[in-house]
Amino acid sequence: MTLETRAALKEFLPGSVVTREHGSTSLVPNSPEDHKLLDNGLVEFLAEAQTLARFVHPNIVRVRDFCAANNTGYLVMDYYDGVSLRDHLVTRGGKLEVDEALRIIMPLLQGLEAAHAQGFLHRDIKPENIYLTKEHMPTCSTSALRACYSARKAKHCRSF
């Protein structure tokens, strides 16, 4: 039985410390030192995934589930049919009218405000990380949301 719904998957793939052999689904560390980095990073990735799965806001991509398999981790996120703001800007010659820009930015600011209230910081806001659905709803990816021990001390953020 399947859910018959679309989802987006994100894989934990620290490319500088692992390889994937041709035809294999599993990650292979490049060295014993890299094995430790992979293991530690995966634990952190899954802990962040668990935290992000509890965060719900219509303008932040929702993490629905996560798992570890193939010596890596995966996030299962809501799929949004649309385009990145970057691609949208290209079709507009790199510019937006003020009213369109406000329709995009104001809901995103509400989402970021909600994230900040729960101790998250988004440290990579850029057009590639903002998606506009076919219904014109702006949604910010979770790729750079970080759970912080203190929003005032970004150096204590855990990143995935």
Summary of the structure (lengths in Angstrom):
residues: 160
radius of gyration: 17.4
end to end distance: 31.7
largest distance: 54.2
contacts: 420
relative contact order: 0.17
helix: 34%
strand: 28%
